[in-house]
Amino acid sequence: MSQNIYEGLSQLGGKSATPQTPEEAVLEYVPNPRPNTDYLVRFTCPEFTSLCPVTGQPDFAHLVLDYVPGETLVESKSLKLFLQSFRNHRAFHEDCTVGIAERLFEEMKPKWLRFGGYWYPRGGIPIDVFVQKGKLPEGVWLPDQGVAPYRGRG
């Protein structure tokens, strides 16, 4: 690849403050260096936090993003900062999970995306939220997301 795929990135390699809101967060993308090969990319965020929209109490989740790239890849530092921007964001589990997946799918334009939000119990009930968009290309190896169902102390 003759062009510098990192040209134009504003967050990678420098000091970047955490955006105060998800709307302020800038997701950056680089060209897919292997656009003619279908392959799976996985990001795992085991310490995601947001706030309950009613009580303001913290909510915690283990997030797993799987996607088959199209023309671009999401740059990992910008993804990290985007996810961190939810620390003071008030939303229900479903809204956070689906909103993250929709933004990534709309901006990144992957061939396929699966996003799992495995939320820790609130009021004694864990909530898991899953989003899938696009069509998984034939022959792509799709491993289990590797997050066990919540079992408490049992």
N, CA, C and O atoms as a GROMACS GRO file, in nm:
protein
  616
    1MET      N    1   0.086  -0.117   0.000
    1MET     CA    2   0.000   0.000   0.000
    1MET      C    3   0.091   0.123   0.000
    1MET      O    4   0.169   0.141   0.093
    2SER      N    5   0.082   0.205  -0.100
    2SER     CA    6   0.174   0.317  -0.116
    2SER      C    7   0.136   0.439  -0.033
    2SER      O    8   0.224   0.517   0.004
    3GLN      N    9   0.009   0.457  -0.001
    3GLN     CA   10  -0.030   0.576   0.076
    3GLN      C   11  -0.015   0.549   0.226
    3GLN      O   12  -0.020   0.435   0.271
    4ASN      N   13   0.003   0.654   0.301
    4ASN     CA   14   0.010   0.643   0.446
    4ASN      C   15  -0.132   0.635   0.499
    4ASN      O   16  -0.205   0.734   0.497
    5ILE      N   17  -0.172   0.516   0.547
    5ILE     CA   18  -0.311   0.499   0.592
    5ILE      C   19  -0.339   0.573   0.721
    5ILE      O   20  -0.455   0.588   0.759
    6TYR      N   21  -0.235   0.619   0.788
    6TYR     CA   22  -0.254   0.690   0.915
    6TYR      C   23  -0.262   0.840   0.897
    6TYR      O   24  -0.282   0.913   0.994
    7GLU      N   25  -0.248   0.886   0.776
    7GLU     CA   26  -0.256   1.030   0.748
    7GLU      C   27  -0.395   1.082   0.782
    7GLU      O   28  -0.496   1.021   0.746
    8GLY      N   29  -0.399   1.192   0.851
    8GLY     CA   30  -0.527   1.254   0.884
    8GLY      C   31  -0.586   1.212   1.017
    8GLY      O   32  -0.688   1.267   1.058
    9LEU      N   33  -0.524   1.115   1.086
    9LEU     CA   34  -0.574   1.076   1.217
    9LEU      C   35  -0.534   1.181   1.320
    9LEU      O   36  -0.418   1.223   1.323
   10SER      N   37  -0.628   1.223   1.402
   10SER     CA   38  -0.599   1.330   1.497
   10SER      C   39  -0.576   1.280   1.640
   10SER      O   40  -0.526   1.355   1.724
   11GLN      N   41  -0.611   1.155   1.668
   11GLN     CA   42  -0.603   1.107   1.806
   11GLN      C   43  -0.489   1.008   1.829
   11GLN      O   44  -0.430   1.007   1.938
   12LEU      N   45  -0.457   0.927   1.730
   12LEU     CA   46  -0.353   0.825   1.744
   12LEU      C   47  -0.216   0.890   1.757
   12LEU      O   48  -0.181   0.980   1.679
   13GLY      N   49  -0.139   0.845   1.855
   13GLY     CA   50  -0.002   0.893   1.870
   13GLY      C   51   0.013   1.021   1.948
   13GLY      O   52   0.124   1.073   1.962
   14GLY      N   53  -0.095   1.074   1.998
   14GLY     CA   54  -0.089   1.198   2.075
   14GLY      C   55  -0.178   1.191   2.196
   14GLY      O   56  -0.251   1.095   2.216
   15LYS      N   57  -0.171   1.293   2.277
   15LYS     CA   58  -0.255   1.302   2.396
   15LYS      C   59  -0.395   1.346   2.352
   15LYS      O   60  -0.412   1.445   2.281
   16SER      N   61  -0.495   1.271   2.396
   16SER     CA   62  -0.633   1.302   2.360
   16SER      C   63  -0.719   1.297   2.485
   16SER      O   64  -0.717   1.200   2.560
   17ALA      N   65  -0.794   1.401   2.507
   17ALA     CA   66  -0.886   1.405   2.622
   17ALA      C   67  -1.009   1.320   2.592
   17ALA      O   68  -1.051   1.307   2.477
   18THR      N   69  -1.065   1.263   2.697
   18THR     CA   70  -1.188   1.187   2.681
   18THR      C   71  -1.302   1.282   2.647
   18THR      O   72  -1.323   1.380   2.719
   19PRO      N   73  -1.376   1.256   2.539
   19PRO     CA   74  -1.490   1.342   2.506
   19PRO      C   75  -1.593   1.338   2.620
   19PRO      O   76  -1.610   1.235   2.685
   20GLN      N   77  -1.660   1.448   2.642
   20GLN     CA   78  -1.757   1.457   2.751
   20GLN      C   79  -1.889   1.387   2.720
   20GLN      O   80  -1.960   1.347   2.811
   21THR      N   81  -1.921   1.373   2.591
   21THR     CA   82  -2.045   1.305   2.551
   21THR      C   83  -2.016   1.219   2.428
   21THR      O   84  -1.921   1.245   2.355
   22PRO      N   85  -2.098   1.117   2.405
   22PRO     CA   86  -2.081   1.036   2.284
   22PRO      C   87  -2.095   1.119   2.156
   22PRO      O   88  -2.031   1.090   2.055
   23GLU      N   89  -2.179   1.222   2.160
   23GLU     CA   90  -2.198   1.307   2.042
   23GLU      C   91  -2.070   1.384   2.008
   23GLU      O   92  -2.044   1.411   1.890
   24GLU      N   93  -1.991   1.420   2.108
   24GLU     CA   94  -1.865   1.492   2.087
   24GLU      C   95  -1.754   1.400   2.039
   24GLU      O   96  -1.657   1.446   1.979
   25ALA      N   97  -1.766   1.271   2.065
   25ALA     CA   98  -1.660   1.176   2.031
   25ALA      C   99  -1.646   1.164   1.880
   25ALA      O  100  -1.745   1.156   1.807
   26VAL      N  101  -1.522   1.162   1.835
   26VAL     CA  102  -1.492   1.149   1.693
   26VAL      C  103  -1.436   1.009   1.668
   26VAL      O  104  -1.329   0.975   1.718
   27LEU      N  105  -1.508   0.931   1.591
   27LEU     CA  106  -1.458   0.800   1.550
   27LEU      C  107  -1.377   0.819   1.422
   27LEU      O  108  -1.423   0.883   1.327
   28GLU      N  109  -1.257   0.764   1.422
   28GLU     CA  110  -1.170   0.778   1.304
   28GLU      C  111  -1.154   0.642   1.237
   28GLU      O  112  -1.164   0.538   1.300
   29TYR      N  113  -1.130   0.648   1.110
   29TYR     CA  114  -1.122   0.527   1.028
   29TYR      C  115  -0.998   0.531   0.940
   29TYR      O  116  -0.951   0.638   0.902
   30VAL      N  117  -0.947   0.413   0.909
   30VAL     CA  118  -0.835   0.401   0.816
   30VAL      C  119  -0.878   0.306   0.705
   30VAL      O  120  -0.967   0.223   0.725
   31PRO      N  121  -0.817   0.318   0.588
   31PRO     CA  122  -0.851   0.224   0.481
   31PRO      C  123  -0.819   0.080   0.520
   31PRO      O  124  -0.718   0.054   0.586
   32ASN      N  125  -0.904  -0.010   0.482
   32ASN     CA  126  -0.881  -0.153   0.505
   32ASN      C  127  -0.764  -0.197   0.418
   32ASN      O  128  -0.772  -0.188   0.295
   33PRO      N  129  -0.654  -0.245   0.477
   33PRO     CA  130  -0.540  -0.285   0.397
   33PRO      C  131  -0.562  -0.416   0.320
   33PRO      O  132  -0.483  -0.449   0.231
   34ARG      N  133  -0.666  -0.490   0.352
   34ARG     CA  134  -0.698  -0.616   0.285
   34ARG      C  135  -0.845  -0.619   0.242
   34ARG      O  136  -0.920  -0.706   0.286
   35PRO      N  137  -0.887  -0.525   0.157
   35PRO     CA  138  -1.029  -0.515   0.123
   35PRO      C  139  -1.082  -0.633   0.042
   35PRO      O  140  -1.203  -0.652   0.033
   36ASN      N  141  -0.995  -0.712  -0.017
   36ASN     CA  142  -1.039  -0.826  -0.097
   36ASN      C  143  -1.046  -0.956  -0.018
   36ASN      O  144  -1.074  -1.062  -0.074
   37THR      N  145  -1.020  -0.948   0.113
   37THR     CA  146  -1.028  -1.065   0.200
   37THR      C  147  -1.132  -1.039   0.308
   37THR      O  148  -1.128  -0.936   0.376
   38ASP      N  149  -1.224  -1.133   0.323
   38ASP     CA  150  -1.322  -1.122   0.430
   38ASP      C  151  -1.262  -1.182   0.556
   38ASP      O  152  -1.221  -1.298   0.557
   39TYR      N  153  -1.256  -1.102   0.663
   39TYR     CA  154  -1.200  -1.148   0.790
   39TYR      C  155  -1.274  -1.079   0.903
   39TYR      O  156  -1.336  -0.974   0.884
   40LEU      N  157  -1.265  -1.138   1.021
   40LEU     CA  158  -1.335  -1.086   1.138
   40LEU      C  159  -1.239  -1.005   1.225
   40LEU      O  160  -1.125  -1.045   1.247
   41VAL      N  161  -1.286  -0.891   1.273
   41VAL     CA  162  -1.214  -0.809   1.369
   41VAL      C  163  -1.296  -0.806   1.497
   41VAL      O  164  -1.418  -0.790   1.494
   42ARG      N  165  -1.228  -0.823   1.612
   42ARG     CA  166  -1.297  -0.821   1.741
   42ARG      C  167  -1.233  -0.720   1.834
   42ARG      O  168  -1.111  -0.715   1.848
   43PHE      N  169  -1.318  -0.639   1.897
   43PHE     CA  170  -1.277  -0.550   2.006
   43PHE      C  171  -1.357  -0.591   2.128
   43PHE      O  172  -1.477  -0.617   2.119
   44THR      N  173  -1.291  -0.595   2.243
   44THR     CA  174  -1.356  -0.630   2.368
   44THR      C  175  -1.333  -0.518   2.468
   44THR      O  176  -1.220  -0.473   2.486
   45CYS      N  177  -1.439  -0.474   2.532
   45CYS     CA  178  -1.430  -0.369   2.633
   45CYS      C  179  -1.494  -0.424   2.761
   45CYS      O  180  -1.615  -0.411   2.780
   46PRO      N  181  -1.414  -0.487   2.849
   46PRO     CA  182  -1.471  -0.552   2.966
   46PRO      C  183  -1.506  -0.459   3.081
   46PRO      O  184  -1.560  -0.504   3.182
   47GLU      N  185  -1.475  -0.330   3.068
   47GLU     CA  186  -1.500  -0.237   3.178
   47GLU      C  187  -1.576  -0.112   3.133
   47GLU      O  188  -1.543  -0.001   3.173
   48PHE      N  189  -1.678  -0.131   3.050
   48PHE     CA  190  -1.760  -0.020   3.001
   48PHE      C  191  -1.847   0.034   3.114
   48PHE      O  192  -1.901  -0.043   3.194
   49THR      N  193  -1.861   0.165   3.120
   49THR     CA  194  -1.949   0.226   3.220
   49THR      C  195  -2.036   0.334   3.156
   49THR      O  196  -1.994   0.405   3.065
   50SER      N  197  -2.156   0.344   3.208
   50SER     CA  198  -2.249   0.453   3.174
   50SER      C  199  -2.330   0.479   3.300
   50SER      O  200  -2.302   0.421   3.405
   51LEU      N  201  -2.431   0.564   3.290
   51LEU     CA  202  -2.513   0.596   3.407
   51LEU      C  203  -2.659   0.560   3.383
   51LEU      O  204  -2.710   0.572   3.272
   52CYS      N  205  -2.725   0.515   3.490
   52CYS     CA  206  -2.869   0.491   3.484
   52CYS      C  207  -2.937   0.626   3.457
   52CYS      O  208  -2.906   0.724   3.524
   53PRO      N  209  -3.030   0.631   3.362
   53PRO     CA  210  -3.095   0.759   3.330
   53PRO      C  211  -3.189   0.808   3.439
   53PRO      O  212  -3.225   0.926   3.440
   54VAL      N  213  -3.230   0.721   3.530
   54VAL     CA  214  -3.323   0.760   3.635
   54VAL      C  215  -3.251   0.794   3.765
   54VAL      O  216  -3.274   0.900   3.823
   55THR      N  217  -3.163   0.705   3.810
   55THR     CA  218  -3.098   0.723   3.940
   55THR      C  219  -2.962   0.792   3.931
   55THR      O  220  -2.916   0.848   4.030
   56GLY      N  221  -2.899   0.788   3.814
   56GLY     CA  222  -2.765   0.843   3.800
   56GLY      C  223  -2.657   0.751   3.853
   56GLY      O  224  -2.539   0.787   3.853
   57GLN      N  225  -2.695   0.631   3.898
   57GLN     CA  226  -2.599   0.534   3.948
   57GLN      C  227  -2.522   0.472   3.832
   57GLN      O  228  -2.575   0.463   3.721
   58PRO      N  229  -2.398   0.430   3.854
   58PRO     CA  230  -2.319   0.372   3.745
   58PRO      C  231  -2.370   0.234   3.703
   58PRO      O  232  -2.414   0.154   3.787
   59ASP      N  233  -2.363   0.207   3.576
   59ASP     CA  234  -2.392   0.077   3.519
   59ASP      C  235  -2.264   0.026   3.454
   59ASP      O  236  -2.184   0.105   3.402
   60PHE      N  237  -2.244  -0.105   3.458
   60PHE     CA  238  -2.122  -0.166   3.407
   60PHE      C  239  -2.157  -0.274   3.307
   60PHE      O  240  -2.254  -0.348   3.324
   61ALA      N  241  -2.075  -0.284   3.202
   61ALA     CA  242  -2.099  -0.386   3.100
   61ALA      C  243  -1.967  -0.437   3.044
   61ALA      O  244  -1.863  -0.372   3.054
   62HIS      N  245  -1.975  -0.554   2.988
   62HIS     CA  246  -1.867  -0.614   2.910
   62HIS      C  247  -1.917  -0.610   2.766
   62HIS      O  248  -2.013  -0.679   2.731
   63LEU      N  249  -1.852  -0.530   2.682
   63LEU     CA  250  -1.895  -0.514   2.542
   63LEU      C  251  -1.803  -0.593   2.449
   63LEU      O  252  -1.682  -0.600   2.471
   64VAL      N  253  -1.863  -0.652   2.346
   64VAL     CA  254  -1.785  -0.722   2.244
   64VAL      C  255  -1.834  -0.678   2.107
   64VAL      O  256  -1.952  -0.692   2.074
   65LEU      N  257  -1.742  -0.624   2.027
   65LEU     CA  258  -1.771  -0.582   1.890
   65LEU      C  259  -1.701  -0.677   1.794
   65LEU      O  260  -1.579  -0.691   1.799
   66ASP      N  261  -1.778  -0.741   1.708
   66ASP     CA  262  -1.725  -0.822   1.599
   66ASP      C  263  -1.770  -0.758   1.470
   66ASP      O  264  -1.886  -0.721   1.456
   67TYR      N  265  -1.678  -0.745   1.373
   67TYR     CA  266  -1.721  -0.694   1.243
   67TYR      C  267  -1.631  -0.746   1.132
   67TYR      O  268  -1.514  -0.780   1.154
   68VAL      N  269  -1.689  -0.753   1.014
   68VAL     CA  270  -1.615  -0.786   0.892
   68VAL      C  271  -1.600  -0.654   0.817
   68VAL      O  272  -1.699  -0.598   0.771
   69PRO      N  273  -1.477  -0.605   0.804
   69PRO     CA  274  -1.456  -0.474   0.743
   69PRO      C  275  -1.498  -0.468   0.598
   69PRO      O  276  -1.491  -0.565   0.522
   70GLY      N  277  -1.543  -0.349   0.562
   70GLY     CA  278  -1.566  -0.317   0.422
   70GLY      C  279  -1.442  -0.244   0.374
   70GLY      O  280  -1.334  -0.302   0.368
   71GLU      N  281  -1.457  -0.118   0.340
   71GLU     CA  282  -1.345  -0.037   0.290
   71GLU      C  283  -1.260   0.023   0.402
   71GLU      O  284  -1.148   0.066   0.378
   72THR      N  285  -1.315   0.027   0.526
   72THR     CA  286  -1.241   0.092   0.635
   72THR      C  287  -1.236   0.007   0.761
   72THR      O  288  -1.316  -0.086   0.780
   73LEU      N  289  -1.141   0.041   0.847
   73LEU     CA  290  -1.128  -0.015   0.981
   73LEU      C  291  -1.147   0.099   1.080
   73LEU      O  292  -1.103   0.211   1.053
   74VAL      N  293  -1.211   0.073   1.193
   74VAL     CA  294  -1.219   0.175   1.296
   74VAL      C  295  -1.084   0.180   1.367
   74VAL      O  296  -1.026   0.076   1.399
   75GLU      N  297  -1.035   0.300   1.392
   75GLU     CA  298  -0.906   0.316   1.460
   75GLU      C  299  -0.930   0.293   1.608
   75GLU      O  300  -1.021   0.352   1.666
   76SER      N  301  -0.848   0.207   1.671
   76SER     CA  302  -0.877   0.159   1.805
   76SER      C  303  -0.874   0.266   1.914
   76SER      O  304  -0.954   0.260   2.007
   77LYS      N  305  -0.786   0.364   1.905
   77LYS     CA  306  -0.783   0.468   2.008
   77LYS      C  307  -0.910   0.552   2.002
   77LYS      O  308  -0.965   0.589   2.105
   78SER      N  309  -0.955   0.584   1.882
   78SER     CA  310  -1.078   0.662   1.871
   78SER      C  311  -1.198   0.582   1.922
   78SER      O  312  -1.290   0.640   1.979
   79LEU      N  313  -1.198   0.450   1.901
   79LEU     CA  314  -1.304   0.365   1.954
   79LEU      C  315  -1.301   0.366   2.106
   79LEU      O  316  -1.405   0.376   2.171
   80LYS      N  317  -1.181   0.355   2.163
   80LYS     CA  318  -1.166   0.358   2.309
   80LYS      C  319  -1.219   0.489   2.366
   80LYS      O  320  -1.292   0.489   2.465
   81LEU      N  321  -1.183   0.601   2.304
   81LEU     CA  322  -1.229   0.731   2.353
   81LEU      C  323  -1.381   0.746   2.337
   81LEU      O  324  -1.447   0.803   2.424
   82PHE      N  325  -1.435   0.694   2.227
   82PHE     CA  326  -1.580   0.695   2.207
   82PHE      C  327  -1.650   0.619   2.319
   82PHE      O  328  -1.746   0.668   2.377
   83LEU      N  329  -1.601   0.499   2.349
   83LEU     CA  330  -1.663   0.419   2.455
   83LEU      C  331  -1.647   0.485   2.591
   83LEU      O  332  -1.738   0.479   2.674
   84GLN      N  333  -1.533   0.548   2.616
   84GLN     CA  334  -1.513   0.619   2.742
   84GLN      C  335  -1.607   0.739   2.757
   84GLN      O  336  -1.638   0.780   2.869
   85SER      N  337  -1.651   0.794   2.646
   85SER     CA  338  -1.739   0.912   2.651
   85SER      C  339  -1.876   0.880   2.713
   85SER      O  340  -1.953   0.972   2.741
   86PHE      N  341  -1.906   0.754   2.733
   86PHE     CA  342  -2.033   0.713   2.794
   86PHE      C  343  -2.028   0.716   2.946
   86PHE      O  344  -2.130   0.692   3.010
   87ARG      N  345  -1.912   0.744   3.006
   87ARG     CA  346  -1.898   0.741   3.152
   87ARG      C  347  -2.000   0.829   3.224
   87ARG      O  348  -2.047   0.794   3.332
   88ASN      N  349  -2.033   0.943   3.166
   88ASN     CA  350  -2.130   1.034   3.228
   88ASN      C  351  -2.259   1.044   3.147
   88ASN      O  352  -2.337   1.137   3.165
   89HIS      N  353  -2.280   0.948   3.058
   89HIS     CA  354  -2.397   0.946   2.971
   89HIS      C  355  -2.509   0.866   3.039
   89HIS      O  356  -2.488   0.753   3.083
   90ARG      N  357  -2.626   0.927   3.047
   90ARG     CA  358  -2.740   0.861   3.109
   90ARG      C  359  -2.826   0.795   3.001
   90ARG      O  360  -2.882   0.863   2.915
   91ALA      N  361  -2.836   0.663   3.007
   91ALA     CA  362  -2.919   0.589   2.910
   91ALA      C  363  -2.941   0.447   2.962
   91ALA      O  364  -2.860   0.393   3.036
   92PHE      N  365  -3.052   0.389   2.920
   92PHE     CA  366  -3.078   0.250   2.952
   92PHE      C  367  -2.981   0.161   2.875
   92PHE      O  368  -2.924   0.203   2.774
   93HIS      N  369  -2.964   0.039   2.922
   93HIS     CA  370  -2.872  -0.057   2.860
   93HIS      C  371  -2.900  -0.075   2.711
   93HIS      O  372  -2.808  -0.077   2.629
   94GLU      N  373  -3.027  -0.088   2.679
   94GLU     CA  374  -3.065  -0.112   2.540
   94GLU      C  375  -3.025   0.005   2.452
   94GLU      O  376  -2.974  -0.014   2.341
   95ASP      N  377  -3.047   0.128   2.500
   95ASP     CA  378  -3.014   0.248   2.423
   95ASP      C  379  -2.864   0.258   2.400
   95ASP      O  380  -2.820   0.288   2.289
   96CYS      N  381  -2.785   0.234   2.505
   96CYS     CA  382  -2.638   0.240   2.490
   96CYS      C  383  -2.591   0.137   2.387
   96CYS      O  384  -2.519   0.170   2.293
   97THR      N  385  -2.633   0.013   2.406
   97THR     CA  386  -2.585  -0.096   2.320
   97THR      C  387  -2.624  -0.074   2.175
   97THR      O  388  -2.539  -0.079   2.086
   98VAL      N  389  -2.752  -0.050   2.151
   98VAL     CA  390  -2.800  -0.033   2.013
   98VAL      C  391  -2.743   0.095   1.952
   98VAL      O  392  -2.707   0.096   1.834
   99GLY      N  393  -2.735   0.202   2.030
   99GLY     CA  394  -2.681   0.328   1.978
   99GLY      C  395  -2.537   0.317   1.934
   99GLY      O  396  -2.499   0.371   1.830
  100ILE      N  397  -2.455   0.248   2.012
  100ILE     CA  398  -2.314   0.227   1.974
  100ILE      C  399  -2.307   0.148   1.845
  100ILE      O  400  -2.235   0.186   1.753
  101ALA      N  401  -2.380   0.037   1.839
  101ALA     CA  402  -2.378  -0.048   1.719
  101ALA      C  403  -2.426   0.028   1.595
  101ALA      O  404  -2.366   0.016   1.488
  102GLU      N  405  -2.533   0.104   1.609
  102GLU     CA  406  -2.586   0.178   1.494
  102GLU      C  407  -2.486   0.283   1.444
  102GLU      O  408  -2.467   0.298   1.323
  103ARG      N  409  -2.424   0.355   1.536
  103ARG     CA  410  -2.327   0.457   1.493
  103ARG      C  411  -2.209   0.392   1.420
  103ARG      O  412  -2.166   0.440   1.315
  104LEU      N  413  -2.157   0.283   1.476
  104LEU     CA  414  -2.045   0.214   1.411
  104LEU      C  415  -2.084   0.162   1.273
  104LEU      O  416  -2.009   0.176   1.177
  105PHE      N  417  -2.202   0.103   1.264
  105PHE     CA  418  -2.246   0.047   1.135
  105PHE      C  419  -2.266   0.157   1.031
  105PHE      O  420  -2.226   0.142   0.915
  106GLU      N  421  -2.327   0.267   1.072
  106GLU     CA  422  -2.354   0.376   0.978
  106GLU      C  423  -2.224   0.443   0.930
  106GLU      O  424  -2.211   0.474   0.812
  107GLU      N  425  -2.130   0.467   1.022
  107GLU     CA  426  -2.008   0.537   0.985
  107GLU      C  427  -1.903   0.446   0.921
  107GLU      O  428  -1.841   0.484   0.821
  108MET      N  429  -1.884   0.330   0.977
  108MET     CA  430  -1.778   0.240   0.931
  108MET      C  431  -1.817   0.164   0.804
  108MET      O  432  -1.731   0.130   0.722
  109LYS      N  433  -1.945   0.139   0.788
  109LYS     CA  434  -1.996   0.064   0.674
  109LYS      C  435  -1.929  -0.073   0.657
  109LYS      O  436  -1.877  -0.105   0.550
  110PRO      N  437  -1.930  -0.154   0.764
  110PRO     CA  438  -1.874  -0.288   0.752
  110PRO      C  439  -1.967  -0.377   0.670
  110PRO      O  440  -2.084  -0.344   0.650
  111LYS      N  441  -1.916  -0.488   0.624
  111LYS     CA  442  -2.000  -0.585   0.554
  111LYS      C  443  -2.097  -0.650   0.653
  111LYS      O  444  -2.209  -0.685   0.617
  112TRP      N  445  -2.051  -0.666   0.776
  112TRP     CA  446  -2.132  -0.730   0.880
  112TRP      C  447  -2.082  -0.682   1.015
  112TRP      O  448  -1.963  -0.655   1.033
  113LEU      N  449  -2.174  -0.670   1.112
  113LEU     CA  450  -2.139  -0.625   1.246
  113LEU      C  451  -2.226  -0.698   1.347
  113LEU      O  452  -2.346  -0.716   1.326
  114ARG      N  453  -2.163  -0.741   1.456
  114ARG     CA  454  -2.236  -0.800   1.570
  114ARG      C  455  -2.183  -0.731   1.694
  114ARG      O  456  -2.061  -0.720   1.714
  115PHE      N  457  -2.274  -0.684   1.779
  115PHE     CA  458  -2.234  -0.611   1.899
  115PHE      C  459  -2.309  -0.668   2.017
  115PHE      O  460  -2.432  -0.669   2.018
  116GLY      N  461  -2.235  -0.715   2.117
  116GLY     CA  462  -2.296  -0.771   2.236
  116GLY      C  463  -2.270  -0.684   2.357
  116GLY      O  464  -2.156  -0.647   2.385
  117GLY      N  465  -2.375  -0.649   2.429
  117GLY     CA  466  -2.365  -0.576   2.555
  117GLY      C  467  -2.407  -0.669   2.668
  117GLY      O  468  -2.526  -0.700   2.682
  118TYR      N  469  -2.311  -0.712   2.746
  118TYR     CA  470  -2.336  -0.803   2.858
  118TYR      C  471  -2.331  -0.718   2.986
  118TYR      O  472  -2.224  -0.692   3.040
  119TRP      N  473  -2.448  -0.676   3.032
  119TRP     CA  474  -2.458  -0.581   3.142
  119TRP      C  475  -2.465  -0.654   3.275
  119TRP      O  476  -2.530  -0.758   3.289
  120TYR      N  477  -2.394  -0.598   3.372
  120TYR     CA  478  -2.395  -0.654   3.507
  120TYR      C  479  -2.530  -0.622   3.572
  120TYR      O  480  -2.597  -0.528   3.530
  121PRO      N  481  -2.570  -0.698   3.673
  121PRO     CA  482  -2.704  -0.682   3.730
  121PRO      C  483  -2.734  -0.542   3.781
  121PRO      O  484  -2.651  -0.475   3.842
  122ARG      N  485  -2.854  -0.502   3.753
  122ARG     CA  486  -2.913  -0.380   3.810
  122ARG      C  487  -3.043  -0.428   3.874
  122ARG      O  488  -3.128  -0.486   3.807
  123GLY      N  489  -3.057  -0.405   4.003
  123GLY     CA  490  -3.177  -0.453   4.072
  123GLY      C  491  -3.184  -0.605   4.074
  123GLY      O  492  -3.293  -0.662   4.080
  124GLY      N  493  -3.069  -0.670   4.068
  124GLY     CA  494  -3.064  -0.816   4.075
  124GLY      C  495  -3.085  -0.886   3.942
  124GLY      O  496  -3.088  -1.009   3.937
  125ILE      N  497  -3.102  -0.809   3.832
  125ILE     CA  498  -3.129  -0.872   3.702
  125ILE      C  499  -3.025  -0.825   3.601
  125ILE      O  500  -3.017  -0.706   3.570
  126PRO      N  501  -2.944  -0.919   3.549
  126PRO     CA  502  -2.853  -0.879   3.441
  126PRO      C  503  -2.931  -0.864   3.310
  126PRO      O  504  -3.029  -0.935   3.286
  127ILE      N  505  -2.886  -0.772   3.228
  127ILE     CA  506  -2.952  -0.750   3.098
  127ILE      C  507  -2.846  -0.764   2.990
  127ILE      O  508  -2.742  -0.698   2.995
  128ASP      N  509  -2.870  -0.850   2.893
  128ASP     CA  510  -2.781  -0.866   2.779
  128ASP      C  511  -2.853  -0.814   2.655
  128ASP      O  512  -2.970  -0.846   2.633
  129VAL      N  513  -2.783  -0.736   2.575
  129VAL     CA  514  -2.843  -0.675   2.456
  129VAL      C  515  -2.753  -0.707   2.337
  129VAL      O  516  -2.631  -0.690   2.344
  130PHE      N  517  -2.812  -0.754   2.227
  130PHE     CA  518  -2.736  -0.794   2.110
  130PHE      C  519  -2.790  -0.728   1.984
  130PHE      O  520  -2.911  -0.718   1.964
  131VAL      N  521  -2.699  -0.683   1.899
  131VAL     CA  522  -2.735  -0.621   1.772
  131VAL      C  523  -2.653  -0.688   1.662
  131VAL      O  524  -2.533  -0.712   1.680
  132GLN      N  525  -2.716  -0.716   1.550
  132GLN     CA  526  -2.645  -0.770   1.434
  132GLN      C  527  -2.697  -0.698   1.311
  132GLN      O  528  -2.817  -0.682   1.292
  133LYS      N  529  -2.603  -0.656   1.226
  133LYS     CA  530  -2.641  -0.584   1.104
  133LYS      C  531  -2.558  -0.635   0.987
  133LYS      O  532  -2.442  -0.672   1.003
  134GLY      N  533  -2.620  -0.638   0.871
  134GLY     CA  534  -2.551  -0.686   0.752
  134GLY      C  535  -2.559  -0.837   0.741
  134GLY      O  536  -2.628  -0.903   0.818
  135LYS      N  537  -2.486  -0.890   0.642
  135LYS     CA  538  -2.486  -1.035   0.618
  135LYS      C  539  -2.344  -1.086   0.634
  135LYS      O  540  -2.252  -1.035   0.571
  136LEU      N  541  -2.327  -1.186   0.720
  136LEU     CA  542  -2.196  -1.244   0.742
  136LEU      C  543  -2.149  -1.312   0.613
  136LEU      O  544  -2.216  -1.402   0.563
  137PRO      N  545  -2.034  -1.269   0.558
  137PRO     CA  546  -1.984  -1.333   0.436
  137PRO      C  547  -1.954  -1.481   0.460
  137PRO      O  548  -1.906  -1.520   0.566
  138GLU      N  549  -1.983  -1.561   0.360
  138GLU     CA  550  -1.959  -1.704   0.367
  138GLU      C  551  -1.811  -1.732   0.392
  138GLU      O  552  -1.724  -1.669   0.333
  139GLY      N  553  -1.786  -1.826   0.481
  139GLY     CA  554  -1.649  -1.869   0.508
  139GLY      C  555  -1.575  -1.791   0.616
  139GLY      O  556  -1.463  -1.827   0.650
  140VAL      N  557  -1.637  -1.686   0.670
  140VAL     CA  558  -1.571  -1.609   0.777
  140VAL      C  559  -1.586  -1.687   0.908
  140VAL      O  560  -1.697  -1.726   0.946
  141TRP      N  561  -1.474  -1.709   0.976
  141TRP     CA  562  -1.477  -1.779   1.104
  141TRP      C  563  -1.538  -1.687   1.208
  141TRP      O  564  -1.490  -1.576   1.229
  142LEU      N  565  -1.642  -1.734   1.274
  142LEU     CA  566  -1.714  -1.654   1.373
  142LEU      C  567  -1.710  -1.726   1.508
  142LEU      O  568  -1.794  -1.812   1.535
  143PRO      N  569  -1.612  -1.692   1.592
  143PRO     CA  570  -1.605  -1.757   1.724
  143PRO      C  571  -1.713  -1.702   1.817
  143PRO      O  572  -1.768  -1.594   1.795
  144ASP      N  573  -1.742  -1.779   1.920
  144ASP     CA  574  -1.832  -1.735   2.025
  144ASP      C  575  -1.774  -1.608   2.087
  144ASP      O  576  -1.652  -1.590   2.088
  145GLN      N  577  -1.860  -1.521   2.138
  145GLN     CA  578  -1.809  -1.396   2.196
  145GLN      C  579  -1.736  -1.418   2.328
  145GLN      O  580  -1.671  -1.326   2.377
  146GLY      N  581  -1.746  -1.535   2.385
  146GLY     CA  582  -1.665  -1.571   2.500
  146GLY      C  583  -1.707  -1.511   2.633
  146GLY      O  584  -1.629  -1.515   2.729
  147VAL      N  585  -1.827  -1.456   2.641
  147VAL     CA  586  -1.874  -1.400   2.767
  147VAL      C  587  -1.978  -1.496   2.823
  147VAL      O  588  -2.084  -1.517   2.763
  148ALA      N  589  -1.948  -1.553   2.938
  148ALA     CA  590  -2.039  -1.649   3.000
  148ALA      C  591  -2.165  -1.579   3.050
  148ALA      O  592  -2.159  -1.463   3.091
  149PRO      N  593  -2.279  -1.646   3.047
  149PRO     CA  594  -2.399  -1.589   3.105
  149PRO      C  595  -2.375  -1.558   3.253
  149PRO      O  596  -2.297  -1.627   3.320
  150TYR      N  597  -2.440  -1.457   3.304
  150TYR     CA  598  -2.420  -1.417   3.443
  150TYR      C  599  -2.470  -1.527   3.536
  150TYR      O  600  -2.581  -1.577   3.521
  151ARG      N  601  -2.386  -1.564   3.633
  151ARG     CA  602  -2.422  -1.671   3.725
  151ARG      C  603  -2.418  -1.626   3.869
  151ARG      O  604  -2.447  -1.706   3.958
  152GLY      N  605  -2.383  -1.504   3.896
  152GLY     CA  606  -2.371  -1.461   4.036
  152GLY      C  607  -2.263  -1.541   4.107
  152GLY      O  608  -2.154  -1.562   4.053
  153ARG      N  609  -2.292  -1.585   4.226
  153ARG     CA  610  -2.195  -1.662   4.302
  153ARG      C  611  -2.214  -1.811   4.281
  153ARG      O  612  -2.140  -1.891   4.341
  154GLY      N  613  -2.311  -1.852   4.199
  154GLY     CA  614  -2.340  -1.995   4.182
  154GLY      C  615  -2.250  -2.057   4.094
  154GLY      O  616  -2.261  -2.177   4.068
   0.00000   0.00000   0.00000
